Amino acid sequence: MNTLSLIIVFIISIVTSHVLNAEEIGSVDTKFNLLSPDDSIKIEVVNDPKIEGVVCYLSRAQKGGYRGALGIAEDTSDASIDCRQIGPIQFTEPVKEGESVFKERRSLIFKKLKVVRFCDTANNSIVYLVYSERVIEGSPKNSVSAVPISKWHTQGKDESIEVCKYK
C-alpha cells in the first residue's frame, strides 16, 4: 500500500469517527441531487453511556452531493434534540458537569457536533444540550432538552432517586 492510499484511509477514518452510541432510525431528503446523494435530515437515537433509563433523539442536517459522499463537505450547524425517561434511572458511573455524551465530526477537521449533559439538582432533572463547535468560531445554533427524573412504575415506594451524584 503506498503512502497516498494510507493518507486516504486515515482521512476517511477521521471523517467517519463517532463517539459511540448513536443509531440512525430514519432520514428524510431535503434537496435532490441528480447523480449524487441527496442532502438530508438524519434522525438518530442516542443513549447516555452513564445514565440508564434516558434516551435522546437527535436530528441533524447532512450534506449530500459528491463532497458529502466523500466525507469532505462541511455540514450545517442545524440540529435538534429531545430526551425522555424510558425506564428506571440508574447512574452507572459518576458524571461530570458539561460532560460530552455524543460527538461527531461535521467537517474534515475543524467542526464538531456535540451533545453535553448538565444536572439541575434543584429541579431533579438532567439537561442535554446539542450544539456545534468550530476551532475558530462556533455557531449559536443549539437545542436543549430536559428530563425530569421521576420514579418508574417498577420502583418501590421507598426508593428515592438523586440527580447526578458527583464524585
GROMACS elastic network, one bead per residue, 0.5 to 0.9 nm:
[ bonds ]
;  ai    aj funct       b0    kb
    1     4     6  0.82722   500
    1     5     6  0.62401   500
    1     6     6  0.69283   500
    2     5     6  0.54656   500
    2     6     6  0.65281   500
    2     7     6  0.89216   500
    3     6     6  0.51012   500
    3     7     6  0.62359   500
    3     8     6  0.86998   500
    4     7     6  0.51060   500
    4     8     6  0.62431   500
    4     9     6  0.87044   500
    5     8     6  0.51165   500
    5     9     6  0.62128   500
    5    10     6  0.85800   500
    6     9     6  0.51449   500
    6    10     6  0.61172   500
    6    11     6  0.86496   500
    7    10     6  0.50485   500
    7    11     6  0.61688   500
    7    12     6  0.86290   500
    8    11     6  0.51566   500
    8    12     6  0.61713   500
    8    13     6  0.86049   500
    9    12     6  0.51903   500
    9    13     6  0.61739   500
    9    14     6  0.87030   500
   10    13     6  0.51844   500
   10    14     6  0.62891   500
   10    15     6  0.87113   500
   11    14     6  0.51403   500
   11    15     6  0.61655   500
   11    16     6  0.86578   500
   11    71     6  0.89963   500
   11   108     6  0.78311   500
   12    15     6  0.51121   500
   12    16     6  0.61263   500
   12    17     6  0.85003   500
   12    70     6  0.81269   500
   12    71     6  0.71910   500
   12   108     6  0.89361   500
   13    16     6  0.53330   500
   13    17     6  0.60086   500
   14    17     6  0.53786   500
   14    18     6  0.88673   500
   14   105     6  0.81608   500
   14   108     6  0.76322   500
   14   109     6  0.82386   500
   15    18     6  0.86660   500
   15    71     6  0.61137   500
   15    72     6  0.76307   500
   15   104     6  0.87531   500
   15   105     6  0.63477   500
   15   106     6  0.81084   500
   15   107     6  0.72827   500
   15   108     6  0.57410   500
   15   109     6  0.78406   500
   16    71     6  0.74709   500
   16   104     6  0.82479   500
   16   105     6  0.74807   500
   17    20     6  0.86622   500
   17   104     6  0.69520   500
   17   105     6  0.71847   500
   18    21     6  0.83776   500
   18    22     6  0.82679   500
   18   102     6  0.76892   500
   18   103     6  0.61727   500
   18   104     6  0.50057   500
   18   105     6  0.72349   500
   19    22     6  0.82507   500
   19   101     6  0.80305   500
   19   102     6  0.55756   500
   19   103     6  0.54610   500
   19   104     6  0.66947   500
   20    23     6  0.89831   500
   20    46     6  0.88300   500
   20    49     6  0.88187   500
   20   101     6  0.89056   500
   20   102     6  0.69826   500
   20   103     6  0.82846   500
   21    45     6  0.81288   500
   21    46     6  0.57025   500
   21    47     6  0.59303   500
   21    48     6  0.77242   500
   21    49     6  0.73857   500
   21   101     6  0.86609   500
   21   102     6  0.73187   500
   22    44     6  0.59910   500
   22    45     6  0.55797   500
   22    47     6  0.70251   500
   22    58     6  0.88103   500
   22   102     6  0.76897   500
   23    43     6  0.84736   500
   23    44     6  0.51977   500
   23    45     6  0.53565   500
   23    46     6  0.67031   500
   24    27     6  0.79447   500
   24    42     6  0.69311   500
   24    43     6  0.58074   500
   24    45     6  0.64164   500
   24    46     6  0.89710   500
   25    42     6  0.79643   500
   25    43     6  0.57820   500
   25    44     6  0.53748   500
   25    45     6  0.67472   500
   26    41     6  0.85788   500
   26    42     6  0.61224   500
   26    43     6  0.52162   500
   26    44     6  0.70779   500
   27    40     6  0.66050   500
   27    41     6  0.54533   500
   27    43     6  0.57411   500
   27    44     6  0.87428   500
   27    59     6  0.87554   500
   28    39     6  0.86749   500
   28    40     6  0.54834   500
   28    41     6  0.54269   500
   28    42     6  0.68228   500
   28    43     6  0.86332   500
   29    32     6  0.72008   500
   29    38     6  0.61019   500
   29    39     6  0.58416   500
   29    41     6  0.64441   500
   29    42     6  0.88288   500
   30    38     6  0.71538   500
   30    39     6  0.54921   500
   30    41     6  0.69525   500
   30    61     6  0.88694   500
   31    38     6  0.55838   500
   31    40     6  0.68769   500
   31    63     6  0.89746   500
   31    64     6  0.82460   500
   32    36     6  0.87345   500
   32    37     6  0.79024   500
   32    39     6  0.68502   500
   32    64     6  0.87833   500
   33    36     6  0.55560   500
   33    37     6  0.61850   500
   33    38     6  0.50476   500
   33    39     6  0.75929   500
   33    64     6  0.75286   500
   33    65     6  0.63261   500
   34    37     6  0.79714   500
   34    38     6  0.80629   500
   34    65     6  0.87734   500
   35    38     6  0.89361   500
   35    65     6  0.79251   500
   35    66     6  0.85242   500
   36    64     6  0.69588   500
   36    66     6  0.57656   500
   36    68     6  0.87697   500
   36    69     6  0.74460   500
   37    40     6  0.88499   500
   37    63     6  0.84290   500
   37    65     6  0.52133   500
   37    66     6  0.72225   500
   37    68     6  0.75424   500
   37    69     6  0.65849   500
   38    62     6  0.88640   500
   38    63     6  0.73411   500
   38    65     6  0.62620   500
   38    68     6  0.89072   500
   39    61     6  0.76128   500
   39    62     6  0.58089   500
   39    65     6  0.71339   500
   39    68     6  0.82925   500
   40    60     6  0.83977   500
   40    61     6  0.58816   500
   40    62     6  0.52885   500
   40    63     6  0.66056   500
   40    64     6  0.71145   500
   41    59     6  0.65007   500
   41    60     6  0.54389   500
   41    62     6  0.59326   500
   41    63     6  0.87863   500
   42    58     6  0.80236   500
   42    59     6  0.54840   500
   42    60     6  0.54456   500
   42    61     6  0.63817   500
   42    62     6  0.69923   500
   43    57     6  0.68796   500
   43    58     6  0.56699   500
   43    60     6  0.67541   500
   44    56     6  0.83222   500
   44    57     6  0.57376   500
   44    58     6  0.51821   500
   44    59     6  0.63536   500
   44    60     6  0.84805   500
   45    55     6  0.69444   500
   45    56     6  0.57928   500
   45    58     6  0.62476   500
   45    59     6  0.88872   500
   46    49     6  0.89024   500
   46    55     6  0.60222   500
   46    56     6  0.50692   500
   46    57     6  0.61113   500
   46    58     6  0.70331   500
   46    83     6  0.89957   500
   46   101     6  0.84381   500
   46   102     6  0.75606   500
   47    50     6  0.87351   500
   47    51     6  0.81357   500
   47    52     6  0.78546   500
   47    53     6  0.86468   500
   47    54     6  0.66767   500
   47    56     6  0.62910   500
   47    57     6  0.87897   500
   47   101     6  0.82482   500
   47   102     6  0.88639   500
   48    51     6  0.53911   500
   48    52     6  0.68418   500
   48    53     6  0.85582   500
   48    54     6  0.65471   500
   48    55     6  0.66432   500
   48    56     6  0.77677   500
   48   101     6  0.60125   500
   48   102     6  0.82068   500
   48   117     6  0.89033   500
   49    52     6  0.73469   500
   49    92     6  0.80983   500
   49    93     6  0.88116   500
   49   101     6  0.69752   500
   50    90     6  0.82586   500
   50    91     6  0.58712   500
   50    92     6  0.51313   500
   50    93     6  0.54758   500
   50    94     6  0.74860   500
   50    95     6  0.69784   500
   50   101     6  0.85040   500
   51    54     6  0.64857   500
   51    89     6  0.66708   500
   51    90     6  0.56262   500
   51    92     6  0.59486   500
   51    93     6  0.76845   500
   51    95     6  0.85901   500
   52    55     6  0.82503   500
   52    85     6  0.89847   500
   52    86     6  0.88145   500
   52    87     6  0.76868   500
   52    88     6  0.73801   500
   52    89     6  0.55961   500
   52    90     6  0.50018   500
   52    91     6  0.64096   500
   52    92     6  0.70852   500
   53    84     6  0.83837   500
   53    85     6  0.56005   500
   53    86     6  0.51465   500
   53    88     6  0.52733   500
   53    90     6  0.66149   500
   54    83     6  0.69401   500
   54    84     6  0.56984   500
   54    86     6  0.57398   500
   54    87     6  0.71321   500
   54    88     6  0.85217   500
   54    89     6  0.70627   500
   54   147     6  0.78826   500
   55    82     6  0.85297   500
   55    83     6  0.55824   500
   55    84     6  0.55957   500
   55    85     6  0.65610   500
   55    86     6  0.68131   500
   56    81     6  0.66369   500
   56    82     6  0.55372   500
   56    84     6  0.63915   500
   56    85     6  0.89416   500
   56   128     6  0.84247   500
   56   145     6  0.86106   500
   57    80     6  0.81848   500
   57    81     6  0.55922   500
   57    82     6  0.52544   500
   57    83     6  0.61299   500
   57    84     6  0.86087   500
   58    79     6  0.70658   500
   58    80     6  0.57558   500
   58    82     6  0.67471   500
   58    83     6  0.86541   500
   58   130     6  0.83570   500
   59    78     6  0.84250   500
   59    79     6  0.54814   500
   59    80     6  0.52380   500
   59    81     6  0.65024   500
   59    82     6  0.89588   500
   60    75     6  0.89549   500
   60    76     6  0.84081   500
   60    77     6  0.79824   500
   60    78     6  0.59285   500
   60    80     6  0.65937   500
   60    81     6  0.89337   500
   61    75     6  0.67133   500
   61    76     6  0.63470   500
   61    77     6  0.76325   500
   61    78     6  0.59129   500
   61    79     6  0.66616   500
   62    68     6  0.77181   500
   62    73     6  0.89157   500
   62    74     6  0.86297   500
   62    75     6  0.55118   500
   62    76     6  0.72456   500
   62   106     6  0.85151   500
   63    67     6  0.79980   500
   63    68     6  0.52666   500
   63    69     6  0.84115   500
   63    73     6  0.65560   500
   63    74     6  0.73256   500
   63    75     6  0.55336   500
   63    76     6  0.77880   500
   64    67     6  0.69710   500
   64    69     6  0.62019   500
   64    73     6  0.79778   500
   65    68     6  0.52448   500
   65    69     6  0.62108   500
   65    70     6  0.87275   500
   65    73     6  0.84615   500
   66    69     6  0.50369   500
   66    70     6  0.62394   500
   66    71     6  0.85761   500
   66    72     6  0.87418   500
   66    73     6  0.83793   500
   67    70     6  0.51579   500
   67    71     6  0.61063   500
   67    72     6  0.51983   500
   67    74     6  0.85827   500
   68    72     6  0.59833   500
   68    74     6  0.79095   500
   68    75     6  0.82871   500
   69    72     6  0.78000   500
   69    73     6  0.81868   500
   70    73     6  0.77145   500
   71    74     6  0.84057   500
   71   106     6  0.89948   500
   71   107     6  0.76265   500
   71   108     6  0.71067   500
   72   106     6  0.89685   500
   72   107     6  0.62399   500
   72   108     6  0.53930   500
   73   106     6  0.79825   500
   73   107     6  0.60311   500
   73   108     6  0.73488   500
   74   106     6  0.57214   500
   74   108     6  0.72050   500
   74   111     6  0.77860   500
   75    78     6  0.84068   500
   75   105     6  0.89361   500
   75   106     6  0.51878   500
   75   107     6  0.63588   500
   75   111     6  0.86312   500
   76    79     6  0.84715   500
   76   106     6  0.75636   500
   76   132     6  0.87316   500
   77   106     6  0.81467   500
   77   111     6  0.89987   500
   77   112     6  0.88461   500
   77   113     6  0.74161   500
   77   131     6  0.72778   500
   77   132     6  0.55392   500
   77   133     6  0.84683   500
   77   138     6  0.88215   500
   77   139     6  0.66526   500
   77   140     6  0.86900   500
   77   141     6  0.64443   500
   77   142     6  0.81573   500
   78   131     6  0.83417   500
   78   132     6  0.82143   500
   78   141     6  0.65780   500
   78   142     6  0.76162   500
   79   113     6  0.83912   500
   79   130     6  0.69705   500
   79   131     6  0.72379   500
   79   132     6  0.84150   500
   79   141     6  0.77777   500
   79   142     6  0.68105   500
   79   143     6  0.69634   500
   80   129     6  0.89452   500
   80   130     6  0.68105   500
   80   131     6  0.86319   500
   80   142     6  0.71003   500
   80   143     6  0.51832   500
   80   144     6  0.76454   500
   81   115     6  0.86318   500
   81   128     6  0.78322   500
   81   129     6  0.74577   500
   81   130     6  0.65084   500
   81   142     6  0.88775   500
   81   143     6  0.59524   500
   81   144     6  0.63222   500
   81   145     6  0.62970   500
   82   128     6  0.83049   500
   82   143     6  0.84605   500
   82   144     6  0.73735   500
   82   145     6  0.52493   500
   82   146     6  0.79471   500
   82   147     6  0.89989   500
   83   127     6  0.86160   500
   83   128     6  0.75069   500
   83   144     6  0.89491   500
   83   145     6  0.58091   500
   83   146     6  0.67133   500
   83   147     6  0.62836   500
   84   145     6  0.85853   500
   84   146     6  0.79973   500
   84   147     6  0.57519   500
   84   148     6  0.84444   500
   85    88     6  0.77136   500
   85    89     6  0.75446   500
   85   147     6  0.64089   500
   85   148     6  0.78109   500
   85   149     6  0.71882   500
   85   150     6  0.83225   500
   85   152     6  0.88948   500
   86    89     6  0.84778   500
   86   152     6  0.86451   500
   87    90     6  0.89296   500
   87   151     6  0.88708   500
   87   152     6  0.61631   500
   87   153     6  0.85836   500
   87   154     6  0.86531   500
   88   149     6  0.89478   500
   88   150     6  0.83119   500
   88   151     6  0.68282   500
   88   152     6  0.51391   500
   88   153     6  0.82094   500
   88   154     6  0.75983   500
   88   155     6  0.71927   500
   89   149     6  0.73649   500
   89   150     6  0.82750   500
   89   151     6  0.80693   500
   89   152     6  0.79588   500
   89   161     6  0.75933   500
   90    93     6  0.89974   500
   90   161     6  0.86417   500
   91    94     6  0.69422   500
   91    95     6  0.80785   500
   91   163     6  0.87956   500
   91   164     6  0.76576   500
   91   165     6  0.82942   500
   92    95     6  0.89488   500
   94   164     6  0.73722   500
   94   165     6  0.63515   500
   94   166     6  0.57762   500
   94   167     6  0.59500   500
   95    98     6  0.89807   500
   95    99     6  0.71957   500
   95   117     6  0.86894   500
   95   164     6  0.64391   500
   95   165     6  0.71762   500
   95   166     6  0.60648   500
   95   167     6  0.76291   500
   96    99     6  0.53195   500
   96   100     6  0.89292   500
   96   117     6  0.81002   500
   96   118     6  0.78997   500
   96   119     6  0.88382   500
   96   164     6  0.82047   500
   96   166     6  0.65998   500
   96   167     6  0.81409   500
   97   116     6  0.85702   500
   97   117     6  0.66484   500
   97   118     6  0.51946   500
   97   119     6  0.67497   500
   97   164     6  0.87652   500
   97   166     6  0.84103   500
   98   116     6  0.54685   500
   98   117     6  0.51693   500
   98   118     6  0.52489   500
   98   119     6  0.84782   500
   98   128     6  0.89853   500
   99   115     6  0.85180   500
   99   116     6  0.53351   500
   99   117     6  0.55025   500
   99   118     6  0.73629   500
  100   103     6  0.71289   500
  100   114     6  0.68373   500
  100   115     6  0.58737   500
  100   117     6  0.65013   500
  101   114     6  0.76454   500
  101   115     6  0.54984   500
  101   116     6  0.53583   500
  101   117     6  0.66063   500
  101   128     6  0.87251   500
  102   113     6  0.81672   500
  102   114     6  0.57338   500
  102   115     6  0.50710   500
  102   116     6  0.71292   500
  103   112     6  0.66172   500
  103   113     6  0.54658   500
  103   115     6  0.62931   500
  103   116     6  0.87342   500
  104   111     6  0.86857   500
  104   112     6  0.55028   500
  104   113     6  0.52117   500
  104   114     6  0.66107   500
  105   108     6  0.71736   500
  105   109     6  0.74919   500
  105   110     6  0.80684   500
  105   111     6  0.60071   500
  105   113     6  0.62958   500
  105   114     6  0.88713   500
  106   109     6  0.82125   500
  106   110     6  0.79491   500
  106   111     6  0.52027   500
  106   112     6  0.50955   500
  106   113     6  0.63369   500
  106   132     6  0.83917   500
  107   110     6  0.61163   500
  107   111     6  0.52931   500
  107   112     6  0.72533   500
  108   111     6  0.75851   500
  109   112     6  0.85209   500
  109   135     6  0.88312   500
  110   133     6  0.83582   500
  110   134     6  0.55155   500
  110   135     6  0.54648   500
  110   136     6  0.80736   500
  111   132     6  0.70695   500
  111   133     6  0.57456   500
  111   135     6  0.67095   500
  111   138     6  0.80790   500
  112   131     6  0.84879   500
  112   132     6  0.56578   500
  112   133     6  0.53829   500
  112   134     6  0.64431   500
  112   135     6  0.89193   500
  113   130     6  0.71709   500
  113   131     6  0.58361   500
  113   133     6  0.64246   500
  113   134     6  0.89315   500
  114   129     6  0.79777   500
  114   130     6  0.55494   500
  114   131     6  0.55652   500
  114   132     6  0.61248   500
  114   133     6  0.75556   500
  115   128     6  0.65875   500
  115   129     6  0.54661   500
  115   131     6  0.67141   500
  115   132     6  0.89169   500
  116   127     6  0.83507   500
  116   128     6  0.56796   500
  116   129     6  0.53781   500
  116   130     6  0.66059   500
  116   131     6  0.85723   500
  117   126     6  0.70092   500
  117   127     6  0.57552   500
  117   129     6  0.65626   500
  118   125     6  0.87459   500
  118   126     6  0.59942   500
  118   127     6  0.50279   500
  118   128     6  0.63290   500
  118   129     6  0.80663   500
  118   164     6  0.87130   500
  119   122     6  0.88182   500
  119   123     6  0.89524   500
  119   124     6  0.78324   500
  119   125     6  0.61617   500
  119   127     6  0.59124   500
  119   128     6  0.87226   500
  119   163     6  0.68940   500
  119   164     6  0.61442   500
  120   123     6  0.56131   500
  120   124     6  0.59049   500
  120   125     6  0.51059   500
  120   126     6  0.59934   500
  120   127     6  0.69519   500
  120   146     6  0.89616   500
  120   163     6  0.76685   500
  120   164     6  0.84694   500
  121   125     6  0.63574   500
  121   126     6  0.80886   500
  121   162     6  0.80525   500
  121   163     6  0.57887   500
  121   164     6  0.72910   500
  122   125     6  0.79608   500
  123   126     6  0.89343   500
  123   148     6  0.75392   500
  123   149     6  0.89188   500
  124   147     6  0.86833   500
  124   148     6  0.60923   500
  124   149     6  0.59414   500
  124   150     6  0.83330   500
  124   161     6  0.86823   500
  124   162     6  0.72391   500
  124   163     6  0.56704   500
  124   164     6  0.88698   500
  125   146     6  0.63941   500
  125   147     6  0.53538   500
  125   149     6  0.54768   500
  125   150     6  0.89182   500
  125   163     6  0.66881   500
  125   164     6  0.88882   500
  126   145     6  0.84928   500
  126   146     6  0.56797   500
  126   147     6  0.51522   500
  126   148     6  0.65383   500
  126   149     6  0.73749   500
  126   163     6  0.73206   500
  126   164     6  0.79477   500
  127   144     6  0.70773   500
  127   145     6  0.57715   500
  127   147     6  0.62456   500
  127   148     6  0.85896   500
  128   143     6  0.84190   500
  128   144     6  0.56604   500
  128   145     6  0.52812   500
  128   146     6  0.62158   500
  128   147     6  0.81986   500
  129   142     6  0.70628   500
  129   143     6  0.58354   500
  129   145     6  0.66081   500
  129   146     6  0.88024   500
  130   141     6  0.87399   500
  130   142     6  0.55835   500
  130   143     6  0.53980   500
  130   144     6  0.64238   500
  130   145     6  0.88151   500
  131   138     6  0.86025   500
  131   139     6  0.74217   500
  131   140     6  0.75806   500
  131   141     6  0.63470   500
  131   143     6  0.68694   500
  131   144     6  0.89547   500
  132   138     6  0.61392   500
  132   139     6  0.58323   500
  132   140     6  0.78656   500
  132   141     6  0.72417   500
  132   142     6  0.73839   500
  133   136     6  0.85397   500
  133   137     6  0.71185   500
  133   139     6  0.64014   500
  134   137     6  0.51790   500
  134   139     6  0.76748   500
  135   138     6  0.73301   500
  138   141     6  0.88203   500
  139   142     6  0.79577   500
  149   152     6  0.89267   500
  149   161     6  0.76320   500
  149   162     6  0.85562   500
  149   163     6  0.75795   500
  150   161     6  0.75936   500
  151   154     6  0.81349   500
  151   155     6  0.63205   500
  151   156     6  0.83830   500
  151   157     6  0.84417   500
  151   159     6  0.79187   500
  151   160     6  0.75323   500
  151   161     6  0.72320   500
  152   155     6  0.54592   500
  152   156     6  0.86438   500
  153   156     6  0.79741   500
  155   158     6  0.83595   500
  155   159     6  0.65784   500
  156   159     6  0.54369   500
  156   160     6  0.87711   500
  157   160     6  0.81748   500
  162   165     6  0.69938   500
